[in-house]
Amino acid sequence: TFESVPYSEKRWIKSDGTQVDVHTQIMELKSAHDLLDIVGEFVCEFAVFHASAALHRIAKAEDHREVKNDERLRWLASKATRELVRWDKQKKPQTMSKII
């Protein structure tokens, strides 16, 4: 099992059958392109943490400008918004900054 988080992380299986630790991938990948590869594979399964962390990491990546028109980035922004609204019942605008 993976040891990157102190709780039982779900198993993430890529379309090619390999298992990945999505949490670690999001936190360790440096390229916006690589992050979007993970997003493209798993965005529908992301919770609020995964979606907001991936957005933050993409924004910080040196190559972030190269992916600004990538459709997967729009998917991720949409998923982050939906998860945030579902998670934050009071709809406080500062909540997203607290999560990231």
ABEGO torsion letter per residue (X at the ends): XBAABABBBBBBBBAAGBBBBAAAAAAABABAAAAAAAAAAAAAABBAAAAAAAAAAAAABAAAAAAAABAAAAAAAAAAAAAAAAABAAGBAAAAAAAX
